[in-house]
């Protein structure tokens, strides 16, 4: 899937949208990048929160 998207960015082939019409693959690629970044930030915040809870449990804070 990722290889297909990155190929589409360089080639510029249109991706067929299930909702009708065509969407440029670069747009889908950009969406995936933004989505991945948001998930990464949420994951990082979640890990940080768990770490702080862990420190609180041990009484270090």
C-alpha positions in Angstrom: 0.0 0.0 0.0 2.8 2.4 1.0 4.8 1.5 -2.1 1.8 2.1 -4.3 1.2 5.5 -2.8 4.8 6.6 -3.0 4.9 5.4 -6.6 1.7 7.4 -7.3 3.3 10.5 -5.9 6.2 10.3 -8.3 4.2 9.2 -11.3 1.1 11.3 -10.5 -1.5 8.7 -11.4 -5.0 9.3 -10.1 -6.4 7.2 -7.4 -10.0 6.0 -7.7 -12.2 7.3 -4.9 -15.0 5.0 -3.7 -17.2 8.0 -3.1 -17.0 9.0 -6.8 -14.4 10.8 -8.9 -10.7 10.6 -8.8 -8.3 12.0 -6.2 -4.6 12.6 -6.8 -2.5 10.1 -4.9 -0.3 12.9 -3.5 -3.4 14.1 -1.6 -3.9 10.7 -0.1 -0.2 10.4 0.7 -0.3 13.8 2.4 -3.4 12.7 4.4 -1.6 9.6 5.5 1.4 11.6 6.5 -0.7 14.0 8.6 -2.7 11.1 10.0 0.5 9.3 11.0 1.9 12.4 12.6 -1.2 12.9 14.7 -1.2 9.3 15.7 2.5 9.6 16.6 1.9 12.6 18.8 -1.0 11.0 20.5 1.0 7.8 21.1 3.9 9.9 22.5 1.5 11.8 24.8 0.0 8.5 25.9 3.4 7.0 26.7 4.4 10.2 28.6 1.1 10.0 30.6 1.7 6.3 31.4 5.3 7.1 32.5 4.1 9.9 34.8 1.5 7.6 36.3 4.2 4.9 36.8 6.4 7.4 38.6 3.4 8.5 40.8 2.8 4.9 41.7 6.4 4.5 42.8 6.1 7.7 44.8 9.0 9.5 42.9 6.9 12.5 42.0 
